[in-house]
């Protein structure tokens, strides 16, 4: 594949770049989220309490928080190919180091350093795909690319628990190898998109998109709040199925894998949905509403030991991952090429703060008050996100489609309202006859004569 900067790539080459970005980002999430699947091994092999094991699983997220904005700054200046290659290589080295040490403190340090490196892929991969695809395909392409997270988690859930039965260190070797392969794939298969030089850009193009607008801050807040259900379900679904339902590690891991695969398919679907309706944020508001309702229902079902609690857990695991691609796409479209790297860095920092604080906080809550209380508290986060969604934000290039969709929605709403009113109201339409003249009954089939 060419390593230059072509003005236009063929459709096949664009999709190939997207596939490479998908694999590289999935490898980083395999490392970031895969530690949660080692919690049973830490408990069984090392006698680590759930609270401490949950804290350890959050260390990659804390590492990401430290460097996401810095990687975004580097991305705005040196491009995606170098950032993805270097970040994947350093993540592989950190994962190998974590698998090689025995002290829990040093394992945590290595996981933290690995998270610092893995932050590069989360920022660069999204901007790469967004830059190479036109607006009418961007939502679909970003939706496919955003399947990286659930796919990485699904692979981790399928492979790492079995490997970790021999010990946590064996389980850690798997992400080390995959991230090493991802570094090579980045060096060979990534093509940086063409961008205007900063020297030739106008002051308006270089101006901060945060100045005089709250749109990006609102998207960051929404994405952060919707991150909590995602990180809580990913961290505790496996151990919940094993400890509270008595499932084997193989069966529980298979259900986690299924939920993540469904989430991956869902991200593609909502990406295409956003292209069709001409909006990234209106679907996000619907997703937040669905997540709120599902978490409250899960809390109730788990409290009552209902037969619906496992299906509801799978449902929230799917719903919780649907918004990420839409948030990232909206940010790259609104921030522009000279600020999108930093904007994505701030966005991902917000999400990683939530992802890092969630496991230890909810681990302590579960230990003190059991799972139903945790699910109910988690439901408050998407509830708070609903009013913050900037639903009127229109993607550049899709304004006409968005207005057409809004017009059709208004017509359908008006027709529905008229249909409802026509059934609710009695028929008071005037019968034929002179104005002000009361209707007189017919006599023998003839109209009654008017009075004289």
C-alpha positions in Angstrom: 0.0 0.0 0.0 1.2 3.4 -0.8 2.7 5.5 2.0 2.3 8.8 0.4 -0.4 11.4 0.7 -2.8 10.9 -2.2 -5.4 13.5 -2.7 -8.0 10.7 -3.2 -7.9 7.0 -2.3 -9.9 4.4 -4.2 -13.0 3.1 -2.3 -11.2 -0.3 -1.8 -8.1 1.4 -0.3 -10.2 3.6 2.0 -12.0 0.5 3.4 -8.6 -1.3 3.8 -7.3 1.6 5.8 -10.5 1.4 7.9 -9.9 -2.3 8.5 -6.3 -1.8 9.7 -7.5 1.0 12.0 -10.2 -1.3 13.3 -7.7 -4.1 14.1 -5.2 -1.7 15.7 -7.8 -0.1 17.9 -9.3 -3.4 18.8 -5.8 -4.6 20.0 -5.6 -1.6 22.3 -9.0 -2.2 23.8 -8.1 -5.9 24.3 -5.3 -4.7 26.6 -7.3 -1.9 28.2 -10.4 -3.9 29.1 -9.0 -7.4 29.1 -7.6 -7.1 32.6 -11.2 -7.3 33.9 -11.3 -10.9 32.7 -8.3 -11.7 34.9 -10.2 -10.8 38.1 -11.3 -14.4 38.7 -7.7 -15.6 38.3 -6.4 -12.9 40.6 -9.0 -14.0 43.2 -8.3 -17.7 42.8 -4.5 -17.8 42.2 -3.4 -14.8 44.3 -6.2 -14.4 46.8 -6.8 -10.8 45.7 -10.0 -9.3 47.1 -12.6 -8.1 44.5 -12.0 -4.4 45.4 -8.2 -4.6 44.8 -8.6 -6.7 41.7 -11.1 -4.1 40.3 -8.6 -1.3 41.1 -5.9 -3.2 39.2 -8.2 -3.6 36.2 -8.7 0.2 36.1 -5.0 0.9 35.8 -4.8 1.0 32.0 -7.7 3.5 32.0 -5.8 5.7 34.5 -2.8 5.5 32.2 -4.9 6.6 29.3 -6.1 9.6 31.2 -2.6 10.8 31.6 -1.7 11.0 27.9 -4.8 11.2 25.8 -4.6 15.0 25.2 -0.8 14.7 24.6 -1.4 12.0 22.0 -4.0 14.3 20.5 -1.5 17.1 20.3 1.0 14.8 18.6 -1.7 13.6 16.2 -2.5 17.2 15.1 1.2 17.7 14.2 2.7 14.4 13.0 -0.2 12.4 11.7 -1.9 9.0 12.3 0.5 6.5 11.0 3.4 7.4 13.3 1.1 7.7 16.3 -0.6 4.3 15.8 2.7 2.5 15.1 4.5 3.9 18.1 1.6 3.6 20.5 0.9 -0.1 19.6 4.6 -1.0 20.0 4.8 0.6 23.4 1.6 -1.1 24.5 2.9 -4.5 23.5 6.1 -3.8 25.5 4.2 -2.8 28.6 1.9 -5.8 28.4 4.9 -8.1 28.1 6.5 -6.4 31.1 3.3 -6.8 33.2 3.3 -10.6 32.3 6.9 -10.9 33.3 6.8 -9.4 36.9 5.4 -11.0 40.0 4.9 -8.1 42.4 1.3 -6.8 42.2 2.6 -3.2 42.6 4.8 -3.6 39.5 2.0 -5.3 37.6 -0.1 -2.2 38.3 2.7 0.1 37.2 3.2 -1.8 33.9 -0.6 -1.7 33.3 -0.6 2.0 33.9 2.3 2.5 31.4 0.5 0.3 28.9 -2.6 2.5 29.2 -0.5 5.6 28.6 0.7 4.0 25.3 -2.7 2.6 24.3 -4.3 6.0 24.4 -2.7 6.8 21.0 -4.9 4.3 19.2 -8.2 5.5 20.7 -7.6 9.0 19.4 -5.8 8.4 16.1 -7.9 5.6 14.7 -11.2 7.5 14.9 -9.8 10.7 13.2 -8.1 8.6 10.5 -11.4 7.0 9.4 -13.4 10.2 9.7 -11.0 12.0 7.5 -11.0 9.5 4.7 -14.8 9.1 4.3 -17.3 11.6 2.9 -20.2 12.8 5.1 -22.8 10.4 3.7 -20.6 7.4 4.5 -18.9 8.7 7.6 -21.4 7.5 10.2 -21.3 3.9 8.7 -17.5 3.9 8.5 -17.1 5.2 12.0 -19.7 2.8 13.2 -17.7 -0.1 11.8 -14.4 1.3 13.2 -16.0 1.7 16.6 -16.8 -2.0 16.7 -13.1 -2.2 17.7 -13.9 -1.8 21.4 -16.6 -4.5 21.7 -14.7 -6.8 19.3 -11.5 -6.4 21.4 -13.5 -7.0 24.6 -15.2 -10.0 23.0 -11.9 -11.6 22.0 -10.6 -10.9 25.5 -13.6 -12.5 27.1 -13.3 -15.5 24.8 -9.6 -16.1 25.2 -8.1 -14.5 28.3 -10.2 -16.2 31.1 -9.1 -19.7 29.8 -5.5 -18.7 29.5 -5.6 -17.1 33.0 -6.6 -20.4 34.6 -2.9 -21.1 34.5 -2.3 -17.7 36.1 -2.8 -14.0 35.4 0.6 -13.6 33.8 -0.2 -16.2 31.1 -3.4 -14.3 30.3 -1.4 -11.0 29.9 0.8 -12.5 27.2 -2.1 -12.6 24.8 -2.6 -8.8 24.5 1.2 -8.4 24.3 1.4 -10.5 21.2 -1.7 -8.9 19.5 -0.5 -5.4 20.1 2.9 -6.3 18.7 1.2 -7.5 15.5 -0.9 -4.3 15.4 2.3 -2.1 15.5 3.6 -3.9 12.3 0.1 -3.5 10.7 0.1 0.2 11.4 3.5 0.7 9.9 2.6 -1.1 6.7 -1.1 -0.4 6.2 -1.9 3.1 7.4 -2.1 6.0 5.0 -2.3 9.5 6.5 -5.1 11.6 5.0 -4.1 14.8 3.1 -4.6 18.0 5.1 -4.0 21.6 4.5 -0.7 22.9 5.9 -1.0 25.0 9.1 1.0 27.7 7.3 -1.7 28.1 4.7 -4.7 27.8 7.0 -6.8 30.8 7.9 -7.1 32.2 11.4 -10.7 30.9 11.5 -9.6 27.4 10.6 -6.9 27.5 13.3 -9.2 29.1 16.0 -10.3 27.0 18.9 -13.7 25.4 18.5 -14.2 25.6 22.2 -14.2 29.4 22.1 -17.7 30.9 22.2 -19.5 27.5 22.0 -20.5 24.8 24.5 -21.2 22.2 21.9 -18.0 20.2 22.4 -18.2 20.4 26.2 -21.7 19.1 26.1 -20.7 16.2 23.9 -17.7 15.4 26.2 -20.1 15.4 29.2 -22.6 13.1 27.5 -19.9 10.7 26.4 -18.4 10.6 29.9 -21.8 9.9 31.6 -22.7 7.2 29.0 -19.3 5.6 29.6 -20.2 4.5 33.2 -22.7 1.9 32.2 -20.3 0.5 29.6 -17.4 0.2 32.0 -19.5 -1.2 34.9 -21.1 -3.9 32.7 -17.8 -4.9 31.1 -16.0 -5.1 34.4 -18.6 -7.0 36.4 -20.8 -9.0 34.0 -18.4 -12.0 34.0 -17.9 -12.2 37.8 -21.7 -11.5 38.3 -22.6 -14.5 36.1 -20.1 -16.7 37.9 -20.6 -15.7 41.5 -24.3 -14.9 41.6 -25.6 -17.4 39.0 -23.0 -20.2 39.5 -22.1 -20.3 35.8 -18.8 -21.8 34.7 -16.1 -19.5 33.4 -16.5 -20.8 29.8 -20.3 -20.2 29.7 -20.0 -16.8 31.4 -17.2 -15.8 29.0 -19.3 -16.9 26.0 -22.2 -14.7 27.1 -19.9 -11.7 27.5 -18.6 -12.4 24.1 -22.1 -12.6 22.6 -23.1 -9.3 24.2 -20.0 -7.6 22.8 -20.6 -9.0 19.3 -24.1 -7.7 19.4 -22.8 -4.4 20.5 -20.4 -4.3 17.6 -23.3 -5.0 15.2 -25.3 -2.3 17.0 -22.6 0.3 16.4 -22.6 -0.3 12.7 -26.4 0.0 12.7 -26.5 3.3 14.6 -23.8 4.7 12.4 -25.8 4.0 9.3 -28.9 5.3 11.1 -27.1 8.6 11.8 -26.2 8.9 8.0 -29.8 8.4 7.0 -31.4 10.9 9.5 -28.6 13.4 9.0 -27.8 13.7 12.7 -25.3 12.1 15.1 -26.8 13.5 18.3 -30.5 12.7 18.0 -29.7 8.9 18.1 -27.4 9.5 21.1 -30.4 10.9 23.1 -32.5 7.9 22.3 -29.6 5.6 23.3 -29.3 7.4 26.7 -33.0 7.0 27.3 -32.9 3.3 26.5 -29.8 2.8 28.8 -31.5 4.5 31.7 -34.7 2.4 31.4 -32.7 -0.9 31.0 -30.5 -0.3 34.0 -33.5 0.4 36.3 -35.2 -2.7 35.0 -32.1 -4.7 35.6 -31.9 -3.5 39.2 -35.5 -4.5 39.8 -35.1 -7.9 38.1 -31.9 -8.7 40.0 -33.5 -7.7 43.3 -36.5 -10.0 42.5 -34.3 -12.8 41.1 -36.3 -12.6 38.0 -35.8 -14.8 34.9 -35.3 -11.6 32.9 -32.1 -10.4 34.7 -29.6 -12.1 32.4 -31.4 -11.0 29.1 -31.5 -7.5 30.6 -27.8 -7.6 31.4 -27.1 -8.6 27.8 -29.3 -5.8 26.6 -27.6 -3.1 28.6 -24.2 -4.4 27.6 -25.2 -3.9 24.0 -26.9 -0.5 24.5 -24.1 0.9 26.6 -21.6 0.7 23.7 -23.8 2.2 20.9 -23.0 5.9 21.3 -19.2 6.0 21.1 -18.9 6.2 17.3 -21.6 8.9 17.1 -19.8 11.0 19.7 -16.4 10.7 18.0 -17.8 11.4 14.5 -19.6 14.6 15.8 -16.4 15.8 17.4 -14.3 15.4 14.3 -16.9 17.1 12.2 -17.4 20.1 14.5 -13.7 20.5 15.6 -12.1 20.5 12.2 -8.8 19.0 11.1 -6.6 21.3 13.2 -8.3 20.7 16.5 -9.9 17.3 16.1 -6.9 15.4 17.6 -7.0 17.5 20.8 -10.8 17.5 21.0 -10.8 13.7 20.7 -8.1 13.6 23.3 -10.2 15.6 25.7 -13.3 13.5 24.9 -11.4 10.2 25.5 -9.9 11.6 28.7 -13.4 12.3 30.0 -14.4 8.8 29.1 -11.3 7.2 30.6 -11.8 9.1 33.9 -15.2 7.5 34.2 -13.8 4.1 33.1 -11.0 4.3 35.7 -13.2 5.4 38.6 -16.1 3.0 37.8 -14.5 -0.4 38.7 -13.1 0.5 42.2 -16.1 2.6 43.2 -18.7 0.1 42.0 -16.6 -2.8 43.3 -16.8 -1.3 46.8 -20.5 -0.6 46.4 -21.2 -4.2 45.3 -19.2 -5.5 48.2 -21.2 -3.3 50.6 -24.7 -3.3 49.1 -24.9 -6.0 46.4 -25.5 -5.8 42.7 -29.1 -4.4 42.4 -28.1 -1.2 44.2 -25.1 -0.8 41.8 -27.3 -1.2 38.7 -29.8 1.4 40.0 -27.0 3.9 40.8 -25.4 3.3 37.4 -28.7 4.1 35.7 -28.5 7.7 37.0 -25.5 8.4 34.7 -27.4 8.1 31.4 -30.4 9.8 33.0 -28.2 12.9 33.6 -26.9 12.7 30.0 -30.3 13.0 28.3 -30.8 16.8 28.7 -27.2 17.6 27.8 -27.3 16.1 24.3 -27.0 18.8 21.6 -29.6 17.2 19.5 -29.9 20.1 17.0 -26.3 19.8 15.9 -26.1 19.1 12.2 -23.2 17.3 10.5 -21.5 19.4 7.8 -22.6 18.1 4.4 -25.8 16.5 5.7 -27.8 19.6 6.5 -30.3 19.1 3.7 -30.8 15.4 4.7 -31.3 16.4 8.3 -33.9 19.1 7.4 -35.7 16.6 5.1 -35.8 14.0 7.8 -37.1 16.6 10.3 -39.8 17.7 7.8 -40.9 14.1 7.2 -41.0 13.5 11.0 -43.2 16.6 11.4 -45.6 15.4 8.7 -45.9 12.0 10.2 -46.5 13.5 13.7 -49.2 15.8 12.3 -50.9 12.9 10.5 -50.8 10.9 13.7 -52.2 13.7 15.7 -55.0 14.3 13.2 -55.9 10.6 13.3 -56.0 10.6 17.1 -58.2 13.7 17.2 -60.6 12.4 14.6 -61.3 9.4 16.8 -61.5 11.4 20.0 -63.8 14.3 18.9 -67.5 13.8 18.0 -68.5 14.8 14.5 -69.8 18.3 14.7 -69.6 19.2 11.1 -72.6 21.2 9.8 -75.2 19.5 7.8 -76.3 21.0 4.5 -78.8 23.8 4.8 -79.2 27.6 5.1 -77.0 29.3 7.7 -78.6 29.5 11.0 -81.4 27.2 10.0 -81.8 24.2 12.3 -82.0 20.8 10.6 -85.5 19.4 10.4 -86.2 15.7 10.1 -87.5 14.2 6.9 -91.1 13.2 6.6 -91.8 10.2 4.4 -88.5 10.5 2.7 -89.1 14.3 1.9 -87.5 17.2 3.6 -89.8 19.1 5.9 -91.1 22.4 4.5 -89.8 25.5 6.2 -92.3 27.3 8.4 -94.4 30.1 6.8 
